Amino acid sequence: MKSIAVIGGGAAGLMAAGTAKENGSAVTLFEKNAKLGRKIAITGKGRCNVTNNCSENEFLANVVTNPRFMYSAVSAFSPADVMDFFESRKVPLKTERGNRVFPVSDRAYDIVDALGAYASKCKITHEVVTKISVSDGSVNGVYVKDKFYPFDAVIVCTGGVSYPLTGSTGDGLSFASELGHTVIPPRAALVPIETDDRYELAGLSLKNVTLTVSRDGKTVYSELGEMLFTHFGISGPLVLTASSLMKQSPVSSYKMSIDLKPALDHQSLDKRIISDFDKYKNKNFGNALGDLLPIRLIPLIIGMSKISEYKKVYAITKEERQRLVSVIKAFPISPVSFRPIDEAIITSGGVSVKEINPKTMESKLVKNLYFAGEVIDVDALTGGFNLQIAFSTGRAAGLAASEQDY
Ligand SMILES: Cc1cc2nc3c(=O)[nH]c(=O)nc-3n(C[C@H](O)[C@H](O)[C@H](O)COP(=O)(O)OP(=O)(O)OC[C@H]3O[C@@H](n4cnc5c(N)ncnc54)[C@H](O)[C@@H]3O)c2cc1C
Protein backbone atom coordinates (compact mmCIF):
# COMPACT_ATOMS: atom_id res chain seq x y z
CA MET A 1 0.00 0.00 0.00
CA LYS A 2 1.31 3.47 -0.89
CA SER A 3 2.12 5.74 2.00
CA ILE A 4 1.44 9.42 1.42
CA ALA A 5 2.06 12.47 3.63
CA VAL A 6 -0.21 15.45 3.05
CA ILE A 7 1.19 18.61 4.63
CA GLY A 8 -1.58 21.07 5.54
CA GLY A 9 -5.20 20.47 6.52
CA GLY A 10 -6.78 23.35 4.59
CA ALA A 11 -9.06 23.14 1.54
CA ALA A 12 -6.42 21.62 -0.75
CA GLY A 13 -4.96 19.28 1.87
CA LEU A 14 -8.28 17.88 3.05
CA MET A 15 -9.35 17.24 -0.54
CA ALA A 16 -6.00 15.66 -1.44
CA ALA A 17 -5.90 13.48 1.70
CA GLY A 18 -9.50 12.25 1.35
CA THR A 19 -8.99 11.51 -2.35
CA ALA A 20 -5.76 9.55 -1.80
CA LYS A 21 -7.34 7.58 1.04
CA GLU A 22 -10.41 6.78 -1.06
CA ASN A 23 -8.00 5.46 -3.70
CA GLY A 24 -6.43 2.97 -1.35
CA SER A 25 -3.35 4.77 -0.01
CA ALA A 26 -2.23 4.98 3.60
CA VAL A 27 -2.46 8.71 4.21
CA THR A 28 -1.05 10.79 7.06
CA LEU A 29 -2.30 14.37 7.22
CA PHE A 30 -0.04 16.83 9.06
CA GLU A 31 -1.85 19.95 10.23
CA LYS A 32 -0.01 22.26 12.59
CA ASN A 33 -3.18 23.83 14.05
CA ALA A 34 -5.24 22.02 16.66
CA LYS A 35 -8.20 22.31 14.25
CA LEU A 36 -8.50 21.51 10.56
CA GLY A 37 -9.61 24.11 7.99
CA ARG A 38 -9.11 27.28 10.03
CA LYS A 39 -8.95 29.48 6.95
CA ILE A 40 -12.01 27.85 5.38
CA ALA A 41 -13.92 28.76 8.55
CA ILE A 42 -13.40 32.49 7.91
CA THR A 43 -14.04 32.45 4.16
CA GLY A 44 -16.95 34.41 2.71
CA LYS A 45 -17.31 36.28 6.03
CA GLY A 46 -17.99 32.98 7.79
CA ARG A 47 -20.42 31.80 5.07
CA CYS A 48 -17.82 30.22 2.72
CA ASN A 49 -18.23 31.01 -0.95
CA VAL A 50 -17.26 27.45 -1.76
CA THR A 51 -17.14 27.65 -5.56
CA ASN A 52 -18.70 29.46 -8.50
CA ASN A 53 -21.61 27.92 -10.39
CA CYS A 54 -20.03 28.51 -13.78
CA SER A 55 -18.57 26.66 -16.74
CA GLU A 56 -14.92 25.66 -16.82
CA ASN A 57 -14.20 28.44 -19.34
CA GLU A 58 -15.80 31.06 -17.13
CA PHE A 59 -13.77 29.72 -14.23
CA LEU A 60 -10.55 30.06 -16.25
CA ALA A 61 -11.49 33.63 -17.21
CA ASN A 62 -11.50 34.50 -13.51
CA VAL A 63 -8.07 33.04 -12.81
CA VAL A 64 -5.70 36.03 -12.85
CA THR A 65 -2.32 34.27 -12.69
CA ASN A 66 -1.55 31.22 -14.86
CA PRO A 67 -5.09 30.25 -15.92
CA ARG A 68 -3.77 27.79 -18.54
CA PHE A 69 -2.06 25.74 -15.82
CA MET A 70 -5.52 25.13 -14.30
CA TYR A 71 -7.10 23.77 -17.49
CA SER A 72 -6.61 20.01 -16.88
CA ALA A 73 -7.30 20.08 -13.14
CA VAL A 74 -10.55 22.03 -13.50
CA SER A 75 -11.71 19.89 -16.42
CA ALA A 76 -11.19 16.80 -14.26
CA PHE A 77 -12.80 18.28 -11.14
CA SER A 78 -15.01 21.20 -12.13
CA PRO A 79 -17.20 23.62 -10.16
CA ALA A 80 -20.14 21.26 -10.88
CA ASP A 81 -18.13 18.37 -9.41
CA VAL A 82 -17.35 20.43 -6.29
CA MET A 83 -21.05 21.20 -5.89
CA ASP A 84 -21.92 17.49 -6.25
CA PHE A 85 -19.18 16.63 -3.78
CA PHE A 86 -20.73 18.76 -1.02
CA GLU A 87 -24.38 18.13 -1.84
CA SER A 88 -23.80 14.37 -1.80
CA ARG A 89 -22.28 14.85 1.67
CA LYS A 90 -25.44 16.46 2.99
CA VAL A 91 -24.36 20.08 2.59
CA PRO A 92 -27.15 21.66 0.50
CA LEU A 93 -25.87 24.61 -1.52
CA LYS A 94 -27.41 27.78 -2.98
CA THR A 95 -26.25 30.06 -5.78
CA GLU A 96 -26.27 33.81 -5.18
CA ARG A 97 -25.45 36.93 -7.22
CA GLY A 98 -22.46 36.46 -9.52
CA ASN A 99 -22.98 32.66 -9.43
CA ARG A 100 -21.36 32.54 -5.99
CA VAL A 101 -22.14 29.25 -4.25
CA PHE A 102 -22.69 29.07 -0.47
CA PRO A 103 -24.02 26.41 1.91
CA VAL A 104 -27.77 26.95 2.42
CA SER A 105 -27.01 27.13 6.15
CA ASP A 106 -24.64 30.12 5.56
CA ARG A 107 -22.19 28.28 7.83
CA ALA A 108 -18.59 27.85 6.62
CA TYR A 109 -18.23 25.22 9.36
CA ASP A 110 -20.53 22.91 7.37
CA ILE A 111 -17.89 22.92 4.61
CA VAL A 112 -15.08 22.36 7.14
CA ASP A 113 -17.01 19.48 8.72
CA ALA A 114 -17.78 17.80 5.37
CA LEU A 115 -14.12 17.98 4.33
CA GLY A 116 -13.02 16.82 7.80
CA ALA A 117 -15.35 13.81 7.52
CA TYR A 118 -13.99 13.05 4.03
CA ALA A 119 -10.43 12.99 5.37
CA SER A 120 -11.32 11.31 8.67
CA LYS A 121 -10.08 7.87 7.66
CA CYS A 122 -6.57 9.28 7.26
CA LYS A 123 -4.17 9.36 10.15
CA ILE A 124 -4.32 12.97 11.32
CA THR A 125 -1.45 14.41 13.32
CA HIS A 126 -1.15 17.97 14.60
CA GLU A 127 2.57 18.36 14.08
CA VAL A 128 4.57 20.94 12.13
CA VAL A 129 6.51 19.43 9.24
CA THR A 130 9.92 21.10 9.16
CA LYS A 131 11.58 19.47 6.15
CA ILE A 132 10.90 17.21 3.19
CA SER A 133 13.47 14.48 2.70
CA VAL A 134 14.69 13.50 -0.78
CA SER A 135 17.00 10.72 -1.84
CA ASP A 136 18.17 10.05 -5.42
CA GLY A 137 15.80 12.67 -6.82
CA SER A 138 12.74 11.15 -5.18
CA VAL A 139 10.87 12.01 -1.98
CA ASN A 140 11.39 9.48 0.83
CA GLY A 141 9.73 11.14 3.84
CA VAL A 142 9.28 14.18 6.03
CA TYR A 143 10.87 15.50 9.19
CA VAL A 144 9.12 16.93 12.22
CA LYS A 145 12.16 18.57 13.82
CA ASP A 146 14.64 15.67 14.00
CA LYS A 147 12.01 12.92 13.86
CA PHE A 148 11.93 11.22 10.44
CA TYR A 149 8.74 9.73 9.00
CA PRO A 150 9.20 7.66 5.83
CA PHE A 151 6.66 8.09 2.99
CA ASP A 152 6.42 7.09 -0.68
CA ALA A 153 5.02 10.50 -1.67
CA VAL A 154 4.43 13.94 -0.17
CA ILE A 155 1.72 16.44 -1.15
CA VAL A 156 2.50 20.01 -0.07
CA CYS A 157 -0.73 21.91 0.69
CA THR A 158 0.59 24.56 3.07
CA GLY A 159 -1.17 27.56 1.49
CA GLY A 160 0.31 31.01 0.89
CA VAL A 161 1.38 33.66 3.40
CA SER A 162 -1.84 35.66 3.81
CA TYR A 163 -3.70 35.64 7.14
CA PRO A 164 -0.77 33.82 8.84
CA LEU A 165 -2.76 33.41 12.06
CA THR A 166 -4.73 30.69 10.25
CA GLY A 167 -1.50 28.68 9.89
CA SER A 168 -0.48 29.76 6.36
CA THR A 169 3.04 30.98 7.06
CA GLY A 170 4.71 30.05 3.79
CA ASP A 171 6.42 26.82 4.97
CA GLY A 172 5.73 25.12 1.64
CA LEU A 173 7.49 27.92 -0.24
CA SER A 174 10.63 27.29 1.84
CA PHE A 175 10.38 23.50 1.30
CA ALA A 176 10.03 24.06 -2.45
CA SER A 177 13.01 26.38 -2.76
CA GLU A 178 15.16 24.09 -0.58
CA LEU A 179 14.36 21.32 -3.09
CA GLY A 180 15.44 23.47 -6.03
CA HIS A 181 12.07 24.87 -7.12
CA THR A 182 11.65 28.41 -8.38
CA VAL A 183 9.38 30.36 -6.07
CA ILE A 184 7.74 33.48 -7.51
CA PRO A 185 7.99 35.99 -4.63
CA PRO A 186 4.70 36.21 -2.70
CA ARG A 187 2.70 39.36 -3.28
CA ALA A 188 -0.60 40.53 -1.81
CA ALA A 189 -3.67 40.03 -4.03
CA LEU A 190 -7.33 40.76 -3.31
CA VAL A 191 -6.07 43.32 -0.83
CA PRO A 192 -7.26 46.76 0.36
CA ILE A 193 -5.39 49.79 -0.97
CA GLU A 194 -3.79 52.69 0.90
CA THR A 195 -4.38 56.11 -0.63
CA ASP A 196 -2.72 59.45 -0.01
CA ASP A 197 -5.91 61.31 0.84
CA ARG A 198 -9.65 60.83 1.61
CA TYR A 199 -8.92 59.71 5.19
CA GLU A 200 -11.78 61.91 6.34
CA LEU A 201 -14.18 59.61 4.47
CA ALA A 202 -13.46 56.54 6.66
CA GLY A 203 -16.59 54.43 7.05
CA LEU A 204 -18.35 55.81 3.95
CA SER A 205 -19.59 53.00 1.74
CA LEU A 206 -20.61 53.52 -1.88
CA LYS A 207 -23.02 51.26 -3.79
CA ASN A 208 -23.65 51.26 -7.54
CA VAL A 209 -20.54 53.19 -8.45
CA THR A 210 -18.02 52.34 -11.16
CA LEU A 211 -14.38 52.05 -10.15
CA THR A 212 -11.92 52.54 -12.99
CA VAL A 213 -8.21 51.79 -12.83
CA SER A 214 -5.78 52.76 -15.57
CA ARG A 215 -2.05 52.80 -16.20
CA ASP A 216 -0.21 54.60 -19.00
CA GLY A 217 -3.56 55.64 -20.45
CA LYS A 218 -4.83 52.04 -20.70
CA THR A 219 -7.85 50.88 -18.68
CA VAL A 220 -6.89 47.92 -16.51
CA TYR A 221 -10.24 47.54 -14.75
CA SER A 222 -13.65 49.21 -14.83
CA GLU A 223 -16.55 47.65 -12.97
CA LEU A 224 -19.83 48.61 -11.32
CA GLY A 225 -20.34 47.59 -7.71
CA GLU A 226 -19.57 48.42 -4.08
CA MET A 227 -16.58 49.88 -2.29
CA LEU A 228 -15.81 51.65 0.94
CA PHE A 229 -13.45 54.23 2.40
CA THR A 230 -11.39 53.20 5.43
CA HIS A 231 -8.98 54.95 7.79
CA PHE A 232 -6.09 53.98 5.46
CA GLY A 233 -7.73 54.30 2.07
CA ILE A 234 -10.19 52.08 0.20
CA SER A 235 -11.53 48.53 0.42
CA GLY A 236 -14.64 46.51 -0.51
CA PRO A 237 -15.38 44.15 -3.43
CA LEU A 238 -14.45 46.49 -6.31
CA VAL A 239 -11.16 47.47 -4.66
CA LEU A 240 -10.12 43.89 -3.82
CA THR A 241 -10.71 42.77 -7.40
CA ALA A 242 -8.88 45.81 -8.79
CA SER A 243 -5.85 45.06 -6.58
CA SER A 244 -5.39 41.62 -8.14
CA LEU A 245 -5.17 43.22 -11.58
CA MET A 246 -2.69 45.94 -10.51
CA LYS A 247 0.36 43.74 -11.00
CA GLN A 248 2.94 46.36 -11.95
CA SER A 249 4.84 48.27 -9.34
CA PRO A 250 4.72 50.81 -7.94
CA VAL A 251 1.03 50.83 -7.04
CA SER A 252 1.20 54.62 -7.38
CA SER A 253 1.77 54.23 -11.13
CA TYR A 254 -1.95 53.45 -11.44
CA LYS A 255 -4.69 56.06 -11.66
CA MET A 256 -8.04 55.32 -10.02
CA SER A 257 -11.34 57.15 -10.30
CA ILE A 258 -14.91 56.62 -9.18
CA ASP A 259 -17.91 57.37 -11.37
CA LEU A 260 -20.41 58.34 -8.68
CA LYS A 261 -23.35 58.36 -11.12
CA PRO A 262 -22.65 55.57 -13.62
CA ALA A 263 -26.31 55.33 -14.67
CA LEU A 264 -26.18 58.87 -16.11
CA ASP A 265 -23.91 59.92 -18.98
CA HIS A 266 -22.37 63.41 -18.89
CA GLN A 267 -25.36 64.97 -20.66
CA SER A 268 -28.01 63.31 -18.48
CA LEU A 269 -26.10 64.18 -15.34
CA ASP A 270 -25.86 67.79 -16.48
CA LYS A 271 -29.66 67.82 -17.01
CA ARG A 272 -30.18 66.37 -13.55
CA ILE A 273 -27.92 69.04 -12.01
CA ILE A 274 -29.76 71.79 -13.91
CA SER A 275 -33.00 70.55 -12.39
CA ASP A 276 -31.49 70.46 -8.86
CA PHE A 277 -30.01 73.93 -9.40
CA ASP A 278 -33.42 75.19 -10.45
CA LYS A 279 -34.89 73.86 -7.21
CA TYR A 280 -32.14 75.46 -5.10
CA LYS A 281 -31.45 78.52 -7.27
CA ASN A 282 -31.43 81.02 -4.40
CA LYS A 283 -29.27 78.89 -2.10
CA ASN A 284 -25.50 78.80 -1.77
CA PHE A 285 -23.81 76.14 -3.98
CA GLY A 286 -22.69 74.35 -0.77
CA ASN A 287 -26.35 73.61 0.00
CA ALA A 288 -27.43 72.45 -3.48
CA LEU A 289 -25.94 68.98 -3.85
CA GLY A 290 -27.70 67.09 -1.03
CA ASP A 291 -30.19 65.35 -3.38
CA LEU A 292 -27.43 64.07 -5.64
CA LEU A 293 -24.52 62.94 -3.48
CA PRO A 294 -23.71 61.38 -0.09
CA ILE A 295 -23.39 64.26 2.41
CA ARG A 296 -19.81 63.35 3.37
CA LEU A 297 -18.57 63.58 -0.20
CA ILE A 298 -20.03 67.04 -0.85
CA PRO A 299 -17.22 69.19 0.65
CA LEU A 300 -14.61 67.25 -1.39
CA ILE A 301 -16.60 67.50 -4.60
CA ILE A 302 -17.10 71.22 -4.04
CA GLY A 303 -13.34 71.67 -3.48
CA MET A 304 -12.51 69.79 -6.70
CA SER A 305 -15.10 71.67 -8.75
CA LYS A 306 -13.36 74.92 -7.78
CA ILE A 307 -16.72 76.67 -7.34
CA SER A 308 -17.06 78.64 -4.11
CA GLU A 309 -19.46 76.98 -1.72
CA TYR A 310 -20.88 80.44 -1.00
CA LYS A 311 -21.66 81.23 -4.62
CA LYS A 312 -25.39 81.58 -5.28
CA VAL A 313 -26.60 78.67 -7.40
CA TYR A 314 -28.27 80.99 -9.97
CA ALA A 315 -24.85 82.57 -10.64
CA ILE A 316 -23.06 79.30 -11.48
CA THR A 317 -21.87 79.30 -15.09
CA LYS A 318 -22.25 76.49 -17.63
CA GLU A 319 -18.48 75.98 -17.59
CA GLU A 320 -18.49 75.62 -13.79
CA ARG A 321 -21.40 73.17 -13.98
CA GLN A 322 -19.54 71.07 -16.50
CA ARG A 323 -16.50 70.98 -14.23
CA LEU A 324 -18.81 69.67 -11.52
CA VAL A 325 -20.14 66.97 -13.87
CA SER A 326 -16.58 65.88 -14.68
CA VAL A 327 -15.65 65.56 -11.00
CA ILE A 328 -18.76 63.47 -10.24
CA LYS A 329 -18.09 61.21 -13.23
CA ALA A 330 -14.40 60.74 -12.33
CA PHE A 331 -13.76 61.35 -8.64
CA PRO A 332 -9.99 60.80 -8.42
CA ILE A 333 -8.26 58.48 -5.95
CA SER A 334 -4.48 58.28 -5.62
CA PRO A 335 -3.33 54.75 -4.71
CA VAL A 336 -0.08 54.64 -2.78
CA SER A 337 0.45 51.01 -1.74
CA PHE A 338 -1.31 47.77 -0.93
CA ARG A 339 -2.06 46.89 2.68
CA PRO A 340 0.38 44.28 4.09
CA ILE A 341 0.17 40.73 2.76
CA ASP A 342 -1.15 39.58 6.17
CA GLU A 343 -4.38 41.37 5.26
CA ALA A 344 -4.60 40.00 1.72
CA ILE A 345 -7.31 37.46 0.92
CA ILE A 346 -4.90 35.70 -1.40
CA THR A 347 -1.18 35.32 -1.96
CA SER A 348 -0.13 35.82 -5.54
CA GLY A 349 3.15 34.09 -6.36
CA GLY A 350 4.33 30.71 -5.10
CA VAL A 351 5.87 27.61 -6.65
CA SER A 352 6.41 28.24 -10.36
CA VAL A 353 3.88 26.39 -12.54
CA LYS A 354 6.63 25.70 -15.07
CA GLU A 355 8.02 23.11 -12.67
CA ILE A 356 4.72 21.33 -11.89
CA ASN A 357 2.87 18.86 -14.12
CA PRO A 358 -0.58 20.45 -14.59
CA LYS A 359 -2.38 17.07 -14.84
CA THR A 360 -0.90 15.44 -11.76
CA MET A 361 0.49 18.37 -9.73
CA GLU A 362 3.73 16.41 -9.46
CA SER A 363 7.00 18.31 -9.30
CA LYS A 364 9.00 18.11 -12.52
CA LEU A 365 12.18 18.30 -10.45
CA VAL A 366 11.59 15.83 -7.61
CA LYS A 367 9.78 12.53 -8.07
CA ASN A 368 6.78 11.80 -5.84
CA LEU A 369 6.60 15.41 -4.64
CA TYR A 370 3.25 17.11 -5.31
CA PHE A 371 1.83 20.58 -4.71
CA ALA A 372 -1.80 21.72 -4.36
CA GLY A 373 -3.67 24.92 -3.47
CA GLU A 374 -2.42 28.40 -2.81
CA VAL A 375 1.23 27.30 -2.48
CA ILE A 376 1.24 27.16 -6.31
CA ASP A 377 1.64 30.38 -8.33
CA VAL A 378 -2.05 30.56 -9.33
CA ASP A 379 -4.60 33.02 -8.01
CA ALA A 380 -8.07 34.14 -9.00
CA LEU A 381 -10.64 36.87 -8.42
CA THR A 382 -13.29 36.71 -5.69
CA GLY A 383 -16.37 34.58 -6.31
CA GLY A 384 -15.40 31.11 -5.04
CA PHE A 385 -12.64 30.65 -7.63
CA ASN A 386 -9.76 30.38 -5.15
CA LEU A 387 -11.34 27.52 -3.20
CA GLN A 388 -12.12 25.86 -6.54
CA ILE A 389 -8.38 26.07 -7.35
CA ALA A 390 -7.61 24.39 -4.01
CA PHE A 391 -10.20 21.63 -4.62
CA SER A 392 -9.23 20.93 -8.26
CA THR A 393 -5.48 20.82 -7.57
CA GLY A 394 -5.97 18.86 -4.32
CA ARG A 395 -8.09 16.32 -6.17
CA ALA A 396 -5.53 15.96 -8.98
CA ALA A 397 -2.61 15.53 -6.56
CA GLY A 398 -4.48 13.06 -4.33
CA LEU A 399 -5.45 10.91 -7.32
CA ALA A 400 -2.05 11.00 -9.01
CA ALA A 401 -0.07 10.30 -5.83
CA SER A 402 -2.22 7.26 -5.00
CA GLU A 403 -2.16 5.90 -8.56
CA GLN A 404 1.57 6.20 -9.07
CA ASP A 405 3.61 2.99 -8.91
CA TYR A 406 6.35 3.09 -6.31
C1 LIG B 1 -10.59 36.26 4.92
C2 LIG B 1 -10.58 35.32 3.75
C3 LIG B 1 -11.75 35.04 3.08
C4 LIG B 1 -11.74 34.19 1.97
N1 LIG B 1 -12.93 33.89 1.37
C5 LIG B 1 -12.93 33.06 0.30
C6 LIG B 1 -14.17 32.66 -0.30
O1 LIG B 1 -15.26 32.97 0.21
N2 LIG B 1 -14.11 31.86 -1.41
C7 LIG B 1 -12.90 31.44 -1.94
O2 LIG B 1 -12.92 30.74 -2.95
N3 LIG B 1 -11.74 31.75 -1.35
C8 LIG B 1 -11.72 32.53 -0.25
N4 LIG B 1 -10.53 32.83 0.36
C9 LIG B 1 -9.29 32.20 -0.17
C10 LIG B 1 -9.22 30.74 0.29
O3 LIG B 1 -9.50 30.67 1.65
C11 LIG B 1 -7.84 30.15 0.01
O4 LIG B 1 -7.51 30.31 -1.32
C12 LIG B 1 -7.81 28.65 0.34
O5 LIG B 1 -8.21 28.44 1.67
C13 LIG B 1 -6.41 28.08 0.13
O6 LIG B 1 -6.43 26.74 0.56
P1 LIG B 1 -5.09 25.94 0.82
O7 LIG B 1 -5.50 24.60 1.32
O8 LIG B 1 -4.19 26.02 -0.34
O9 LIG B 1 -4.33 26.73 1.98
P2 LIG B 1 -4.78 27.06 3.55
O10 LIG B 1 -6.24 27.10 3.62
O11 LIG B 1 -3.99 28.25 3.84
O12 LIG B 1 -4.28 25.78 4.30
C14 LIG B 1 -2.92 25.53 4.57
C15 LIG B 1 -2.83 24.69 5.84
O13 LIG B 1 -1.51 24.20 5.98
C16 LIG B 1 -1.16 24.20 7.35
N5 LIG B 1 0.31 24.23 7.41
C17 LIG B 1 1.13 25.16 6.91
N6 LIG B 1 2.41 24.82 7.10
C18 LIG B 1 2.40 23.63 7.74
C19 LIG B 1 3.44 22.75 8.22
N7 LIG B 1 4.72 23.05 8.06
N8 LIG B 1 3.08 21.61 8.84
C20 LIG B 1 1.77 21.30 9.03
N9 LIG B 1 0.75 22.08 8.60
C21 LIG B 1 1.07 23.23 7.95
C22 LIG B 1 -1.80 25.48 7.86
O14 LIG B 1 -1.96 25.47 9.26
C23 LIG B 1 -3.12 25.50 7.10
O15 LIG B 1 -4.16 24.87 7.81
C24 LIG B 1 -10.53 33.64 1.50
C25 LIG B 1 -9.33 33.93 2.18
C26 LIG B 1 -9.35 34.74 3.30
C27 LIG B 1 -8.07 35.02 4.02
The ligand as a Gaussian input file, in Angstrom:
#p B3LYP/6-31G(d) Opt

LIG

0 1
 C      -10.585000      36.259000       4.923000
 C      -10.578000      35.319000       3.749000
 C      -11.752000      35.035000       3.079000
 C      -11.741000      34.192000       1.969000
 N      -12.934000      33.893000       1.370000
 C      -12.933000      33.059000       0.299000
 C      -14.165000      32.655000      -0.297000
 O      -15.261000      32.966000       0.206000
 N      -14.107000      31.858000      -1.405000
 C      -12.900000      31.439000      -1.939000
 O      -12.919000      30.737000      -2.949000
 N      -11.738000      31.754000      -1.349000
 C      -11.721000      32.531000      -0.247000
 N      -10.533000      32.830000       0.361000
 C       -9.286000      32.204000      -0.167000
 C       -9.221000      30.736000       0.286000
 O       -9.505000      30.668000       1.654000
 C       -7.842000      30.147000       0.013000
 O       -7.513000      30.310000      -1.324000
 C       -7.809000      28.654000       0.344000
 O       -8.206000      28.445000       1.672000
 C       -6.412000      28.076000       0.129000
 O       -6.434000      26.736000       0.557000
 P       -5.089000      25.936000       0.822000
 O       -5.504000      24.600000       1.317000
 O       -4.190000      26.023000      -0.344000
 O       -4.329000      26.732000       1.984000
 P       -4.775000      27.063000       3.551000
 O       -6.237000      27.096000       3.618000
 O       -3.986000      28.254000       3.840000
 O       -4.278000      25.784000       4.300000
 C       -2.920000      25.533000       4.572000
 C       -2.833000      24.695000       5.840000
 O       -1.512000      24.196000       5.980000
 C       -1.161000      24.204000       7.355000
 N        0.306000      24.227000       7.412000
 C        1.130000      25.162000       6.906000
 N        2.411000      24.821000       7.097000
 C        2.400000      23.634000       7.743000
 C        3.437000      22.755000       8.225000
 N        4.720000      23.054000       8.065000
 N        3.078000      21.607000       8.841000
 C        1.771000      21.296000       9.027000
 N        0.749000      22.081000       8.598000
 C        1.072000      23.228000       7.951000
 C       -1.802000      25.485000       7.860000
 O       -1.964000      25.471000       9.255000
 C       -3.120000      25.495000       7.097000
 O       -4.161000      24.866000       7.813000
 C      -10.526000      33.637000       1.499000
 C       -9.335000      33.926000       2.179000
 C       -9.353000      34.743000       3.296000
 C       -8.066000      35.015000       4.020000

